Amino acid sequence: MAAFLLYWPELADMKQKTFLVFFTLVQLLQVSAQQKDSLAYRNLEPYDFHLLWLREEKALLIDVREPFEFRRNRIHDALNIPSQAQLTALTDTLSKDFTLLLYCSTGYRSKKAAELAAAKGFGKAVSLDGGIVAWKKEDFPVERKKLKKN
């Protein structure tokens, strides 16, 4: 191909122009595709999560694990809201100025719940990074008293 371009210099120039146009378009598309931080919720380590829980006046601590997990151990004063439907009902009726502090076992379900809360207009939706596993690893207290089934 290079030998061919030596005989036809105007094709080499044309190829360069085509490459430059293509490169410029790709760069423009990348810039236009970039958005501001798309996360509308925060992920906090156990220490920061605990501080926020203590500091916030209007906050709800929500355990999004299944009831059998919640009965085994939980963070003191947490509400158990395991299903998306129940969380949706709560976020539809609750004032948007509440801080929602969400946790699960490892952080995956609480991130999904925080995304839902943020989509519902909660500006302060927070997920516990690492879940209750990280919470216990950092030696924060958990209630272990068995709860009765409802």
Helices and strands as residue ranges (DSSP letters): H 2-7, H 9-33, E 42-44, H 46-55, E 59-63, H 67-72, E 79-80, H 84-93, E 99-103, H 108-119, E 125-128, H 131-137
